[in-house]
Amino acid sequence: MDTNPEPFESLDLDPEEFRKLGYRSVDMITDYYASIRELPVFPNSTSVEVEEVFRENLPETGQDPQHILDEWQSKVLPYTTHLGSPRYFGFVNGSGTMIGTLAEALAASVNMNTGGWKPAPAATEIERQTIAWMAELIHYPTDCGGLFTSGGTMANFTALQTALRNIAPYDTTVKGLQNKAFSGRFTVYMSDHEGHISIVRAADLLNLGRESIRLVKSREDFTMDTQDLEQKLDEDIAQGDVPFCVVGQVGSINVGAIDPLVEIAEICRQRGIWFHADGACGAVGAMLPEKRPQYQGLELADSVTLDPHKWLYIPYECGCVLVRYPEKLRRAFSLTAPYLRGTLPSDYTGLWYLDYGPQMSRGFRALKVWMSLKHYGAEGYRNLLSQNIRCVEYLDACVRRDKDFEPLHKPNLLMYCFRYAPRDLRQRWDDPETLNDYLDQLNQQIADEIQRSGVAFIMTSRIRGRVIIRLSVCSHRTTPEDIDIVLAKLKEIGEKLIRM
Amino acid sequence: MDTNPEPFESLDLDPEEFRKLGYRSVDMITDYYASIRELPVFPNSTSVEVEEVFRENLPETGQDPQHILDEWQSKVLPYTTHLGSPRYFGFVNGSGTMIGTLAEALAASVNMNTGGWKPAPAATEIERQTIAWMAELIHYPTDCGGLFTSGGTMANFTALQTALRNIAPYDTTVKGLQNKAFSGRFTVYMSDHEGHISIVRAADLLNLGRESIRLVKSREDFTMDTQDLEQKLDEDIAQGDVPFCVVGQVGSINVGAIDPLVEIAEICRQRGIWFHADGACGAVGAMLPEKRPQYQGLELADSVTLDPHKWLYIPYECGCVLVRYPEKLRRAFSLTAPYLRGTLPSDYTGLWYLDYGPQMSRGFRALKVWMSLKHYGAEGYRNLLSQNIRCVEYLDACVRRDKDFEPLHKPNLLMYCFRYAPRDLRQRWDDPETLNDYLDQLNQQIADEIQRSGVAFIMTSRIRGRVIIRLSVCSHRTTPEDIDIVLAKLKEIGEKLIRM
């Protein structure tokens, strides 16, 4: 019936050819995992070199898929930073779960669109169940709403938008922030040292403006000073601002501090302000009985961010936001206004996640979390989290007994900050300011050189004006031996740099 | 040295056990692809039933991973909507590429964070090269900026924010839309019938407010009426609004219409307004020589959205946005203000995508696009796209020669709308209004019943006030035989419903 004589073809490979490619991919992944402890953590190439490796004209004709897998081995792996390495201590990045890796291929094969129930029945229900598990893990009410996101930024974005939409004194869906009849300015609060940049990013994306972020003083232990919070809130309200959200950090990015959640919740309750707990890095620590008391008050938060691709070791991308009452999430995102019905399915059976978050089309992110939680169980995760904390405690002990290091804080969760400041050097220098400037530069150079050495990947941060070395122990493969290796290398490089 | 006597363990499986699980996953995927033509497209279960299937307590202890794969077969696959089926004509969803499926597992294994160059050297450079290929495919300048996003909504969101940040008469990063000294209202323009909901969603997320979306009249052929556009722009400017972006649809969601791009570009140029081309569904049609003339002017757009997870068949998630000048994207998203330096890496070697888009942590989305483009080549893609268009043309021919169907428009790209309106019935009915109301209901019922039958997945839309049947031919597996099957089923159900 088709008048065109060309035969119809699909992109599909012959099943046996696909199976062979699949097995080879599995072999490559197996070998990769088996070698991950030995690989240089960072390739030590310049961006110009790597750009050159991948420069290629748009292929006009198709290439042999076996050749493409060859390139995985010859071109991609040699220029990879290995976030799964036991000595990757950089960003707070999960080290990946093996079953999560397989889940990604399975999810891609069925390719369900979790924007809606109809194009994704199983994927939607798996997400619903897994979200309830996430809540249960951190002792948050399991009848909450929530969904998986691309990461912590979009989780915090979702929470802030939900806060704004539910707290604002007018309907912000219609006029947004362009309501000229409204004279107030919406403001958000977080602590000055340890408030996370993704909150600033979220406020920026929502066009609240960076000025809307009000920084609250922090105490000596890096937690939020709630007296200052109350004072700033009341001052701002008095001068016409509309504080709509306070963000408590739950496992802060540098030192793993947990803000005083019960107090913040009460301050927010009294003033009708949304309390968002940003636990992207640390919320899951609530599953540890010995840490539980610090998390008191998390259950009072109106919303919580927690990233499975951080401390649940899930491969990228997987953030998560929980919101105490699902209908508040729906109020913030649903677009099922009558005039839009035409482009949406008529039959709203089941849960349509597109009404509960920023994305419309959505992949099957929940599968890798669902499978990983089933594979390891809550017990397995508790053991791994404890193990990471034991490594941090071990690191702290090493730092404190070594005259060449200066600790910055008590260890708590998975992050740890300190600096290299040999006692000899400190004694030789008269002016503390000049000494500190020198140490800033020295610690930065040490971190850069360690990265380039491939032995470990560590980063710096700036705290209270000074450069410090920051290690995040977020790999389930890390042991105290890895801590020994990185500290030895750090001292070796530090001594060399001082002699130069 | 560690005082805790418990041995350190990782989440890793024994290599041979992992290999076995991996092979089994590959076997399941191979079997799945081999059976995809025969599977019922939709499981025909209620959400209550499926929710029950996956209801389970949080696992306390870990489960055997083989058991988890058993559940993939026994629980997930039976409740899957098969977007890769040749008779899935629902949302504009790509049907997946086999090599893209393997790419997802490979990407997860190395788990690079494409937010930055240092945690992702190869992934960053592959994204950079693949973005240039995307531009080349649609004849857009290849020195543009751009990046892969979670989907079309976030691509349009990125484009709109970039437009706002670069066009606004004050620095919107500081005060956002809360600049009380600014009296103007920012407005966005798109066509009334075929402007896509993701633009409304993007404006909503950016807190521009839904009122900021100004709907421009469309012509008989569903393209934007540029006279009305000019009139609306000038009226709005006269009354103090600040039009900052006009969105041209490039392959509209219902009928595949392409707005008059050259005219829109010129209207925008004259007034200093950003021209965004939303080609989420259809931009890649520009690679077909026979369609190229319709795409004239696409190269003049300030930004373009195109979704590889739509008409390039890439598995979820993969949207894409191109922006003519990379520094404009950077101006909209970079957060490297000095006061934030502390939480960002000190050494900005290479390209850090977190400065060019909304996400901070980012997965390795580019890999599946890179591998798929290499596997099929531009030539392979042109053949597949032509084939989809031939199916739509065949569908149109069938509709036009059958007295029971009413066509709505000339076929163009991959979408097609018509309705079931048997001539007998039309002749029997006196009042056209009552007839149309009946046909609205009838067509909706037909679509719902076809979904439930599992034979095909089709949807309705509402165009010019009336319910129509919409088919999107976005599977590389679809042939004219599949069109025959869905039309026969449609008539069978229609006749049955009329007799009832």
Interface residues (C-beta under 8 A of the other chain):
Chain A: M1 D2 N4 F8 E9 S10 L11 D12 L13 P15 F18 R19 L21 G22 Y23 S25 V26 D27 M28 I29 T30 Y32 Y33 A34 F42 P43 S45 T46 S47 V50 E51 V53 F54 R55 E56 L58 P59 E60 T61 G62 Q63 P65 I68 W72 K75 V76 L77 P78 Y79 T80 T81 H82 L83 G84 P86 G90 F91 N93 G94 S95 G96 T97 M98 I99 G100 T101 L102 E104 A105 L106 A107 A108 S109 V110 N111 M112 N113 G115 G116 W117 K118 P119 A120 P121 A122 A123 T124 E125 I126 R128 Q129 A132 W133 E136 L137 S150 G151 G152 T153 M154 F157 Q161 L164 T172 T173 V174 K175 G176 L177 Q178 N179 K180 S183 R185 F186 H196 I197 S198 V200 R201 A203 D204 L205 L206 N207 L208 G209 R210 E211 S212 I253 N254 D307 H309 Y313 P315 Y316 E317 G319 L335 A337 L340 R341 G342 T343 L344 P345 S346 D347 T349 G350 L351 P358 Q359 M360 S361 R362 G363 F364 L367 K368 M371 L373 K374 H375 Y376 G377 A378 E379 G380 N383 L384 Q387 R390 Y394 Q444 A447 D448 Q451 F457 M459 T460 S461 R462 I463 V467 H476 R477 T479 P480 D484
Chain B: M1 D2 N4 F8 E9 S10 L11 D12 L13 P15 F18 R19 L21 G22 Y23 S25 V26 D27 M28 I29 T30 Y32 Y33 A34 F42 P43 S45 T46 S47 V50 E51 V53 F54 R55 E56 L58 P59 E60 T61 G62 Q63 P65 I68 W72 K75 V76 L77 P78 Y79 T80 T81 H82 L83 G84 P86 G90 F91 N93 G94 S95 G96 T97 M98 I99 G100 T101 L102 E104 A105 L106 A107 A108 S109 V110 N111 M112 N113 G115 G116 W117 K118 P119 A120 P121 A122 A123 T124 E125 I126 R128 Q129 A132 W133 E136 L137 S150 G151 G152 T153 M154 F157 Q161 L164 T172 T173 V174 K175 G176 L177 Q178 N179 K180 S183 R185 F186 H196 I197 S198 V200 R201 A203 D204 L205 L206 N207 L208 G209 R210 E211 S212 I253 N254 D307 H309 Y313 P315 Y316 E317 G319 L335 A337 L340 R341 G342 T343 L344 P345 S346 D347 T349 G350 L351 P358 Q359 M360 S361 R362 G363 F364 L367 K368 M371 L373 K374 H375 Y376 G377 A378 E379 G380 N383 L384 Q387 R390 Y394 Q444 A447 D448 Q451 F457 M459 T460 S461 R462 I463 V467 H476 R477 T479 P480 D484
